Amino acid sequence: LVSTGTARPAGGVDGILPTLRAIVGEQGWTDDPAKLAPHLSEWRGRVVGRTPLMLQPSTTEQVAAIVRTCAEARVAIVPQGGNTGMCAGAVPDASGAQILVQLGRLDRIRDVNVEDASLVAEAGCVLADVKSAACAAGLYFPLSLSAEGSCQIGGNVATNAGGINVLRYGTMRDLVLGLEAVLPDGSVLDNLRTLRKNTAGYDLKQLFVGSEGTLGIVTAVAVKLYPDPGPLQTAMLALDHAGAAVLALAKLRERMPDRLLAFELIGARPMDFVLRHIPAARNPFDLRYEWYVLLDAAVPAAELESALIDLAAQQRIADAVVAKSHAEQTALWRLRHSISEAERREGPGIKHDISVPVGAIQEFLDAAEERLRARVPQAEAVVFGHVGDGNLHYNAHLRRDVPDADLGRLGDELTRAIYELVTEMGGSISAEHGIGVLKKEALRRYGNPVALAAMRTLKAALDPAGIMNPGKVI
Ligand SMILES: Cc1cc2nc3c(=O)[nH]c(=O)nc-3n(C[C@H](O)[C@H](O)[C@H](O)COP(=O)(O)OP(=O)(O)OC[C@H]3O[C@@H](n4cnc5c(N)ncnc54)[C@H](O)[C@@H]3O)c2cc1C
């Protein structure tokens, strides 16, 4: 019934290369190994693939013609945006028979409509440019992540990106009003509307959000814009336990509903890594605490300070600092944004992007600690995340004295321990990073069988030949 493996070319991929090159013209393709290299490797180098040709179409019509040509020849296609994804979904496999379609030349902002508070961007627009275009019109596009200088809006749709402002504005799924996509047979789904209400049949745009290139190629997106939230105050809180962050969040939300934009939890270990490895990083407190929260609130400074003084008086937080200047805000956020880099410098880690119900965060952390102690005592948890969304990056580093020969086995055992716990608690093994290749086996193991069967049915219905990003997700 299902075709999710690599499509088998009827006439071979080589036979269609001249046609594909002609569709995009001289500027739109390369087979130069040096130019291909960065596109063939997942950004951490964890997966490296091959391709006979990378295409960079500049119009939706070109994308449609590429897909039609590949569909007729049953040649597999891998869509790629900024290649910042965390699960290696955007790189081809090692067969050398998959065509890479990189969307970076589809980079026009087609419309910004102030009355409608909407923006239409082509899929290859870099997220930071979409945000700037909204800002230039006096409005605000809230999706915000550390990779915003290189990830693309089409990639954000394809991965249902989250980031630091989900607490107030939701994930990409909540921000998409409509989209345009090329289906696996080469037809163009024109669903590029900015309607706030539309109950005329299935909501097809949502099918593409989080589909990681397996159902079609997104070529343009219509998104919601918001009023500019105005100047933000940034504060860092120090806490003795993570559960205090959830309580502090609830209290602050009562006082400033809809004005709290970001609320990020940082454990002591990731903070230690940042202070050790990132030049000029500085602990804003005199002491080392077990947990920290970094928050952004769109309220006057005095209002935030008074709320934090009350939290401290109620002993809900141990300490707090409020940034007094843009430079101090930037320095505080640099601590958060540097965690991935600091982790990399610390040594290889095992990463998990999980979610549990917000109220169960402390319970999850306690149980996870217990299981690690019992099953992989050589591991140390490195935890940070978007606490208001119940989304933790529950990473772990194995002690340096662990022999190389044991690393793989212990890493697998550790991941099993975490994913089993997450599943028992009704959580998700992938909160915001998707599945790609790296989590495909985990989805098969921990996913709901009925949901997985429905996903396979959808995939087979839309892509019966299995040409669209085969080997990813399911
Ligand atoms: C430093 C750093 C911080 C990050 N922080 C966050 C974070 O806070 N929250 C978060 O959610 N993510 C985060 N990410 C992950 C990543 O940035 C997001 O997943 C982003 O949405 C991927 O966009 P991209 O354009 O790079 O997509 P790619 O990596 O190129 O592709 C990702 C997947 O989408 C598919 N795809 C890409 N473009 C299209 C298209 N036009 N049509 C169909 N399929 C397509 C690809 O085939 C692949 O399966 C971070 C990454 C880095 C490097």
PDBQT file of the ligand as one rigid body, heavy atoms in Angstrom, charges set to zero:
ROOT
HETATM    1  C1  LIG A 501      20.978  27.384  16.087  1.00  0.00    +0.000 C 
HETATM    2  C2  LIG A 501      19.644  26.779  15.753  1.00  0.00    +0.000 A 
HETATM    3  C3  LIG A 501      18.557  27.067  16.563  1.00  0.00    +0.000 A 
HETATM    4  C4  LIG A 501      17.310  26.525  16.281  1.00  0.00    +0.000 A 
HETATM    5  N1  LIG A 501      16.264  26.832  17.097  1.00  0.00    +0.000 NA
HETATM    6  C5  LIG A 501      15.047  26.353  16.814  1.00  0.00    +0.000 A 
HETATM    7  C6  LIG A 501      13.929  26.689  17.632  1.00  0.00    +0.000 A 
HETATM    8  O1  LIG A 501      14.044  27.380  18.637  1.00  0.00    +0.000 OA
HETATM    9  N2  LIG A 501      12.727  26.201  17.272  1.00  0.00    +0.000 N 
HETATM   10  C7  LIG A 501      12.553  25.403  16.173  1.00  0.00    +0.000 A 
HETATM   11  O2  LIG A 501      11.421  25.008  15.891  1.00  0.00    +0.000 OA
HETATM   12  N3  LIG A 501      13.598  25.059  15.397  1.00  0.00    +0.000 NA
HETATM   13  C8  LIG A 501      14.828  25.502  15.680  1.00  0.00    +0.000 A 
HETATM   14  N4  LIG A 501      15.887  25.162  14.883  1.00  0.00    +0.000 N 
HETATM   15  C9  LIG A 501      15.687  24.225  13.765  1.00  0.00    +0.000 C 
HETATM   16  C10 LIG A 501      15.455  24.868  12.385  1.00  0.00    +0.000 C 
HETATM   17  O3  LIG A 501      15.967  26.155  12.327  1.00  0.00    +0.000 OA
HETATM   18  C11 LIG A 501      13.970  24.856  12.031  1.00  0.00    +0.000 C 
HETATM   19  O4  LIG A 501      13.525  23.525  11.942  1.00  0.00    +0.000 OA
HETATM   20  C12 LIG A 501      13.652  25.582  10.714  1.00  0.00    +0.000 C 
HETATM   21  O5  LIG A 501      12.253  25.714  10.621  1.00  0.00    +0.000 OA
HETATM   22  C13 LIG A 501      14.165  24.837   9.484  1.00  0.00    +0.000 C 
HETATM   23  O6  LIG A 501      14.082  25.700   8.356  1.00  0.00    +0.000 OA
HETATM   24  P1  LIG A 501      15.061  25.504   7.116  1.00  0.00    +0.000 P 
HETATM   25  O7  LIG A 501      14.651  26.465   6.063  1.00  0.00    +0.000 OA
HETATM   26  O8  LIG A 501      16.462  25.537   7.513  1.00  0.00    +0.000 OA
HETATM   27  O9  LIG A 501      14.643  24.023   6.658  1.00  0.00    +0.000 OA
HETATM   28  P2  LIG A 501      15.592  22.835   6.182  1.00  0.00    +0.000 P 
HETATM   29  O10 LIG A 501      16.496  22.428   7.271  1.00  0.00    +0.000 OA
HETATM   30  O11 LIG A 501      16.204  23.160   4.880  1.00  0.00    +0.000 OA
HETATM   31  O12 LIG A 501      14.492  21.692   5.946  1.00  0.00    +0.000 OA
HETATM   32  C14 LIG A 501      13.801  21.118   7.029  1.00  0.00    +0.000 C 
HETATM   33  C15 LIG A 501      12.750  20.146   6.462  1.00  0.00    +0.000 C 
HETATM   34  O13 LIG A 501      11.766  20.860   5.727  1.00  0.00    +0.000 OA
HETATM   35  C16 LIG A 501      11.754  20.458   4.359  1.00  0.00    +0.000 C 
HETATM   36  N5  LIG A 501      11.601  21.686   3.576  1.00  0.00    +0.000 N 
HETATM   37  C17 LIG A 501      12.367  22.804   3.600  1.00  0.00    +0.000 A 
HETATM   38  N6  LIG A 501      11.853  23.736   2.788  1.00  0.00    +0.000 NA
HETATM   39  C18 LIG A 501      10.738  23.188   2.232  1.00  0.00    +0.000 A 
HETATM   40  C19 LIG A 501       9.760  23.660   1.300  1.00  0.00    +0.000 A 
HETATM   41  N7  LIG A 501       9.822  24.876   0.792  1.00  0.00    +0.000 N 
HETATM   42  N8  LIG A 501       8.763  22.820   0.972  1.00  0.00    +0.000 NA
HETATM   43  C20 LIG A 501       8.678  21.575   1.487  1.00  0.00    +0.000 A 
HETATM   44  N9  LIG A 501       9.565  21.092   2.367  1.00  0.00    +0.000 NA
HETATM   45  C21 LIG A 501      10.576  21.891   2.722  1.00  0.00    +0.000 A 
HETATM   46  C22 LIG A 501      13.063  19.731   4.125  1.00  0.00    +0.000 C 
HETATM   47  O14 LIG A 501      12.917  18.738   3.130  1.00  0.00    +0.000 OA
HETATM   48  C23 LIG A 501      13.321  19.122   5.491  1.00  0.00    +0.000 C 
HETATM   49  O15 LIG A 501      12.595  17.928   5.614  1.00  0.00    +0.000 OA
HETATM   50  C24 LIG A 501      17.151  25.680  15.153  1.00  0.00    +0.000 A 
HETATM   51  C25 LIG A 501      18.239  25.396  14.335  1.00  0.00    +0.000 A 
HETATM   52  C26 LIG A 501      19.480  25.933  14.626  1.00  0.00    +0.000 A 
HETATM   53  C27 LIG A 501      20.621  25.631  13.716  1.00  0.00    +0.000 C 
ENDROOT
TORSDOF 0
